[in-house]
Amino acid sequence: MVAEAADVSKPLDDRHTRFVRVCTGALAILVAWLHLLHPEYGYEQLLRYVKFGTVYDPRPPLFVLSGLGIFAGVVVVFKGVAKRPVYLLGIALTGTYLLGYVAWHTVLDHGAFWPHIDSHHHEDVGLVESMIAHLRGDLIAMVSKATEFALLVFLTVLYVVDTD
């Protein structure tokens, strides 16, 4: 007996689509929490910057705003409003997180463009080696990037199959 190949062009049924939507929402909430509660770049650091009256690093305001934006997106999708545009925005945001991480540690020279951040190059290693070294040295970043990549995949699936 030969098993039939699955028809990937056929959309998921409602039950499976809801399951993927719930999994995606859970991943999105995890990504939002990782950014909001990040010990170096989350809301606590942003509050310190407000207290000092300057932004020493651009990441805390970006982490907090994007984390809050993710929560808003989850609420909007679960209310059934503008799901596909929110999926598309989520794809763009998670892609920005992933590409931004690579850019920060390479072409942006760890934020050397910012007035309060000193340059430190990685000229002795290539892109892949640099990313591996950074992720190995930072468990939060490793979990964050893995979760963001999974979220990117799930959002893309939903964008394709969730046509309600």
C-alpha positions as CSV (number, residue, x, y, z in Angstrom):
1,M,0.0,0.0,0.0
2,V,1.4,3.4,-1.0
3,A,0.7,6.4,1.1
4,E,-0.6,9.4,-0.8
5,A,1.4,12.6,-0.8
6,A,-0.1,15.5,1.1
7,D,-1.6,18.3,-1.0
8,V,0.3,21.3,0.3
9,S,-1.7,23.7,-1.9
10,K,-4.9,22.8,0.0
11,P,-5.6,25.2,2.9
12,L,-5.7,23.9,6.5
13,D,-9.1,23.2,7.9
14,D,-10.5,25.6,10.6
15,R,-9.4,23.4,13.5
16,H,-5.8,23.2,12.3
17,T,-5.7,26.9,11.4
18,R,-6.8,27.8,14.9
19,F,-4.2,25.5,16.4
20,V,-1.4,27.1,14.3
21,R,-2.8,30.6,15.2
22,V,-2.6,29.7,19.0
23,C,0.9,28.4,18.6
24,T,1.9,31.5,16.7
25,G,0.3,33.7,19.4
26,A,2.3,31.8,22.1
27,L,5.5,32.3,20.2
28,A,4.7,36.0,19.6
29,I,4.1,36.5,23.3
30,L,7.4,34.8,24.2
31,V,9.2,37.0,21.7
32,A,7.5,40.1,23.1
33,W,8.4,39.1,26.7
34,L,12.0,38.4,25.7
35,H,12.3,41.9,24.3
36,L,10.3,43.7,27.1
37,L,12.1,42.0,29.9
38,H,15.6,41.8,28.4
39,P,18.0,42.5,31.3
40,E,20.2,44.9,29.3
41,Y,17.8,46.3,26.7
42,G,14.3,45.9,28.1
43,Y,11.9,48.3,29.9
44,E,14.1,48.6,33.0
45,Q,17.0,50.0,30.9
46,L,14.6,52.3,29.1
47,L,13.3,53.7,32.4
48,R,16.9,54.4,33.4
49,Y,17.5,56.3,30.2
50,V,14.3,58.3,30.9
51,K,15.6,59.0,34.4
52,F,19.0,60.1,33.0
53,G,17.5,62.1,30.2
54,T,19.4,60.5,27.4
55,V,19.4,57.3,25.3
56,Y,22.8,55.7,25.6
57,D,21.8,52.8,23.3
58,P,19.0,52.7,20.7
59,R,18.0,49.2,21.5
60,P,15.9,49.7,24.7
61,P,13.3,52.0,23.1
62,L,13.2,49.7,20.0
63,F,12.9,46.6,22.1
64,V,10.1,48.0,24.3
65,L,8.1,49.6,21.4
66,S,8.3,46.4,19.3
67,G,7.4,44.2,22.2
68,L,4.3,46.3,22.9
69,G,3.5,46.2,19.2
70,I,3.6,42.4,19.2
71,F,1.1,42.3,22.1
72,A,-1.1,44.6,20.2
73,G,-0.8,42.4,17.1
74,V,-1.8,39.3,19.1
75,V,-4.9,41.0,20.5
76,V,-5.9,42.3,17.0
77,V,-5.5,38.8,15.5
78,F,-7.4,37.1,18.3
79,K,-10.2,39.7,17.9
80,G,-10.4,38.7,14.3
81,V,-9.5,42.1,12.9
82,A,-7.1,42.5,9.9
83,K,-5.3,39.2,10.5
84,R,-3.4,39.0,7.2
85,P,-2.0,42.6,7.5
86,V,-0.9,41.8,11.0
87,Y,0.7,38.6,9.9
88,L,2.6,40.6,7.3
89,L,3.7,43.2,9.8
90,G,4.8,40.4,12.1
91,I,6.8,38.8,9.3
92,A,8.5,42.2,8.7
93,L,9.2,42.8,12.4
94,T,10.6,39.3,13.0
95,G,12.7,39.6,9.8
96,T,14.0,42.9,11.1
97,Y,14.9,41.3,14.5
98,L,16.9,38.6,12.8
99,L,18.5,40.8,10.1
100,G,19.0,43.6,12.7
101,Y,20.9,41.2,15.0
102,V,23.3,40.2,12.2
103,A,23.7,43.9,11.1
104,W,24.3,45.1,14.6
105,H,27.2,42.7,15.1
106,T,28.7,43.2,11.6
107,V,28.0,46.3,9.4
108,L,26.8,48.5,12.3
109,D,29.9,47.6,14.3
110,H,27.9,47.0,17.5
111,G,26.3,50.4,17.3
112,A,29.4,52.5,16.8
113,F,27.2,55.0,14.9
114,W,25.6,55.9,18.2
115,P,27.2,58.7,20.2
116,H,27.7,56.7,23.4
117,I,28.9,53.4,21.9
118,D,32.5,52.5,21.1
119,S,33.5,50.5,18.1
120,H,34.8,46.9,18.3
121,H,35.4,45.1,15.1
122,H,35.4,41.4,14.3
123,E,37.7,41.6,11.3
124,D,39.5,38.4,12.2
125,V,36.4,36.2,11.7
126,G,33.7,35.8,9.1
127,L,30.0,36.4,9.3
128,V,28.9,32.9,10.3
129,E,31.7,32.5,12.8
130,S,30.9,35.9,14.4
131,M,27.2,35.0,14.7
132,I,27.9,31.6,16.2
133,A,30.3,33.2,18.7
134,H,27.8,35.9,19.7
135,L,24.9,33.4,20.1
136,R,27.1,30.9,22.0
137,G,28.1,33.7,24.4
138,D,24.5,34.9,25.0
139,L,21.8,32.4,26.0
140,I,19.1,35.1,25.9
141,A,20.1,36.0,22.3
142,M,20.2,32.4,21.3
143,V,16.7,31.7,22.7
144,S,15.4,35.0,21.2
145,K,16.8,34.3,17.7
146,A,15.5,30.7,17.7
147,T,12.0,31.8,18.9
148,E,12.0,34.7,16.4
149,F,12.9,32.3,13.5
150,A,10.1,29.9,14.6
151,L,7.7,32.8,14.8
152,L,8.7,33.9,11.3
153,V,7.9,30.5,9.9
154,F,4.6,30.3,11.7
155,L,3.5,33.8,10.6
156,T,4.4,32.9,7.0
157,V,2.3,29.7,7.2
158,L,-0.6,31.7,8.6
159,Y,-0.3,34.4,6.0
160,V,-0.6,31.7,3.3
161,V,-3.3,29.5,4.9
162,D,-5.4,31.8,7.1
163,T,-7.6,33.5,4.4
164,D,-10.5,34.4,6.7
